[in-house]
Amino acid sequence: MLYVVKYTGPFGYLKPWTAVRDGETYSQQFLTPSVIEGMRQKLGVSAILRHKLTYTGLSMQQEQTQPRGWTYEKKKQLMSRPRAILMRGVMLDPELHLAFASAEEADLAASQHLCLCRNEDIVLPSLPLEMSKEAFNLLPGFELREVAAGEANAFLVGFNRFKEGAPMHGRLEITGNPIRQAAQVL
């Protein structure tokens, strides 16, 4: 039996591991093992057994960036920092289901909010539900299952900041239609 807490919010941006400063970047549809570990630590639980992520769409937004360094313009006697614009695709209405081994851990998780990798992108919890593993398997969504590097369909998903930069590999499982229909406002 699993104890599941559903987190929802109006938007959430999942930072891609490749580079945040690419010219155009989209929300990552899966959570890496180190993101799950960060959530586990924040919630104060012993383990997050499974997760599923869905959303209703992407909103393209512009973000202004500046490099760390400064440029010295000799003729103007001026220090400046160049600016650039990047486009980021932000998830709309994300739903994140987290599965726990005990009702106590689910209750603890349900008493706290989460941030999907950025402090302003808060998702709020629902009351915990008791669910069989089979029922959880049927929930629509994206789930990255951590696997060894040589397993079938495994791909590199990043480097684990909690394990001294060790490579992380996973297999993406997609159940049903993880892109939900937006609720219509009457």
C-alpha positions as CSV (number, residue, x, y, z in Angstrom):
1,M,0.0,0.0,0.0
2,L,1.2,3.5,-0.8
3,Y,0.2,6.8,0.9
4,V,0.0,9.5,-1.8
5,V,0.0,13.3,-1.5
6,K,-0.9,15.4,-4.5
7,Y,0.8,18.8,-4.9
8,T,-0.7,21.4,-7.2
9,G,0.0,25.0,-8.1
10,P,-0.7,27.5,-10.9
11,F,2.7,27.2,-12.5
12,G,6.1,25.5,-11.9
13,Y,9.4,25.6,-13.7
14,L,11.6,22.5,-13.6
15,K,15.2,23.6,-14.3
16,P,16.8,21.5,-17.1
17,W,20.1,20.0,-16.1
18,T,21.8,20.8,-19.4
19,A,21.9,24.6,-19.1
20,V,19.6,27.3,-17.8
21,R,21.2,29.8,-20.1
22,D,20.3,28.1,-23.4
23,G,18.6,30.5,-25.8
24,E,15.3,28.6,-25.5
25,T,14.6,26.2,-22.8
26,Y,11.5,24.1,-21.8
27,S,10.4,22.7,-18.4
28,Q,11.8,19.3,-17.8
29,Q,8.9,16.8,-17.6
30,F,10.6,14.6,-15.1
31,L,12.2,14.9,-11.7
32,T,15.9,13.7,-11.4
33,P,17.0,11.6,-8.4
34,S,18.7,14.6,-6.8
35,V,15.6,16.7,-7.1
36,I,13.6,13.9,-5.4
37,E,16.3,13.7,-2.7
38,G,16.1,17.5,-2.2
39,M,12.3,17.2,-1.7
40,R,12.8,14.3,0.7
41,Q,15.2,16.3,2.8
42,K,12.9,19.4,2.8
43,L,9.9,17.3,3.8
44,G,11.9,15.4,6.5
45,V,10.7,12.0,5.4
46,S,12.7,8.8,5.1
47,A,11.9,8.1,1.4
48,I,9.8,9.2,-1.5
49,L,9.0,5.9,-3.1
50,R,7.4,7.1,-6.4
51,H,6.3,10.2,-8.1
52,K,4.1,11.2,-11.1
53,L,4.0,14.7,-12.8
54,T,1.4,16.1,-15.1
55,Y,0.6,19.6,-16.4
56,T,-1.9,21.4,-18.7
57,G,0.5,23.2,-21.0
58,L,3.5,25.4,-21.4
59,S,3.7,29.2,-21.3
60,M,6.7,30.8,-23.1
61,Q,8.2,33.6,-21.0
62,Q,11.2,35.8,-21.5
63,E,13.9,36.1,-18.9
64,Q,16.8,38.7,-18.9
65,T,20.2,37.3,-18.0
66,Q,23.6,38.8,-17.3
67,P,27.0,37.0,-17.0
68,R,29.0,37.1,-13.8
69,G,31.8,39.1,-15.3
70,W,32.0,42.8,-16.1
71,T,33.2,44.4,-19.3
72,Y,35.4,47.5,-19.2
73,E,34.7,50.0,-22.0
74,K,37.9,52.0,-22.2
75,K,36.6,54.9,-24.4
76,K,33.6,55.5,-22.1
77,Q,35.5,54.8,-18.9
78,L,32.6,52.5,-17.9
79,M,32.1,49.1,-16.5
80,S,29.1,47.2,-17.9
81,R,27.6,43.8,-17.9
82,P,26.1,42.5,-21.2
83,R,22.5,41.4,-21.2
84,A,20.7,38.6,-23.0
85,I,17.2,37.4,-23.3
86,L,16.3,33.7,-23.1
87,M,12.9,32.1,-23.5
88,R,11.7,29.6,-21.0
89,G,8.7,27.3,-21.2
90,V,7.0,27.3,-17.9
91,M,4.6,24.4,-16.9
92,L,1.0,25.5,-16.3
93,D,-1.0,23.9,-13.5
94,P,1.5,21.1,-12.5
95,E,0.3,18.2,-10.5
96,L,2.8,16.2,-8.6
97,H,1.9,13.0,-6.9
98,L,4.4,11.7,-4.3
99,A,4.1,8.2,-2.8
100,F,5.3,7.4,0.8
101,A,5.5,4.1,2.7
102,S,3.6,5.2,5.8
103,A,0.6,7.3,6.6
104,E,2.7,9.2,9.2
105,E,5.2,10.3,6.5
106,A,2.4,11.2,4.1
107,D,0.7,13.3,6.9
108,L,4.1,15.1,7.5
109,A,4.5,15.8,3.8
110,A,0.9,17.0,3.5
111,S,1.6,19.6,6.1
112,Q,4.2,21.4,4.0
113,H,4.5,23.1,0.6
114,L,7.2,22.3,-2.0
115,C,9.0,24.4,-4.6
116,L,9.7,22.9,-8.0
117,C,13.3,23.9,-8.2
118,R,12.6,27.7,-7.8
119,N,11.5,29.4,-4.7
120,E,8.7,31.3,-6.4
121,D,7.1,28.2,-7.9
122,I,5.2,26.8,-4.9
123,V,2.9,23.8,-5.1
124,L,0.6,23.1,-2.2
125,P,-0.5,19.7,-0.8
126,S,-3.8,17.9,-0.6
127,L,-4.8,15.4,2.1
128,P,-3.1,12.1,1.8
129,L,-4.8,9.2,0.0
130,E,-4.2,5.5,0.5
131,M,-3.6,3.8,-2.8
132,S,-2.5,0.4,-4.1
133,K,0.7,0.2,-6.2
134,E,-1.5,-0.9,-9.1
135,A,-3.7,2.2,-8.8
136,F,-0.6,4.4,-8.6
137,N,0.8,2.8,-11.7
138,L,-2.4,3.8,-13.5
139,L,-2.1,7.5,-12.6
140,P,-1.3,9.5,-15.7
141,G,2.0,11.3,-15.7
142,F,5.8,11.4,-16.3
143,E,8.0,9.4,-13.9
144,L,11.7,9.0,-14.1
145,R,12.7,5.7,-12.6
146,E,16.3,5.6,-11.4
147,V,18.3,2.8,-13.2
148,A,21.9,1.7,-13.7
149,A,23.8,3.1,-16.7
150,G,23.7,-0.1,-18.8
151,E,20.0,-0.9,-18.4
152,A,17.6,-0.8,-21.4
153,N,16.3,2.7,-22.3
154,A,18.6,4.3,-19.6
155,F,19.8,7.8,-20.3
156,L,22.0,10.3,-18.5
157,V,19.7,12.7,-16.6
158,G,22.3,14.8,-14.8
159,F,24.9,14.7,-12.0
160,N,23.8,14.1,-8.4
161,R,24.7,17.1,-6.2
162,F,24.1,14.9,-3.1
163,K,26.6,12.2,-4.2
164,E,29.7,14.3,-5.2
165,G,28.5,14.8,-8.7
166,A,27.9,11.1,-9.6
167,P,26.2,10.6,-12.9
168,M,22.5,9.8,-12.6
169,H,20.7,7.6,-15.1
170,G,17.0,7.0,-15.5
171,R,14.3,5.5,-17.6
172,L,11.3,7.8,-18.4
173,E,7.9,6.1,-17.9
174,I,4.9,7.8,-19.4
175,T,1.5,6.7,-18.3
176,G,-1.7,7.7,-20.1
177,N,-1.8,11.3,-21.3
178,P,0.4,13.4,-18.9
179,I,-0.7,16.6,-20.6
180,R,-4.1,17.2,-18.9
181,Q,-6.9,19.2,-20.3
182,A,-7.1,22.7,-18.8
183,A,-10.2,23.3,-16.6
184,Q,-12.6,25.6,-18.4
185,V,-13.7,28.7,-16.5
186,L,-17.4,29.5,-16.8
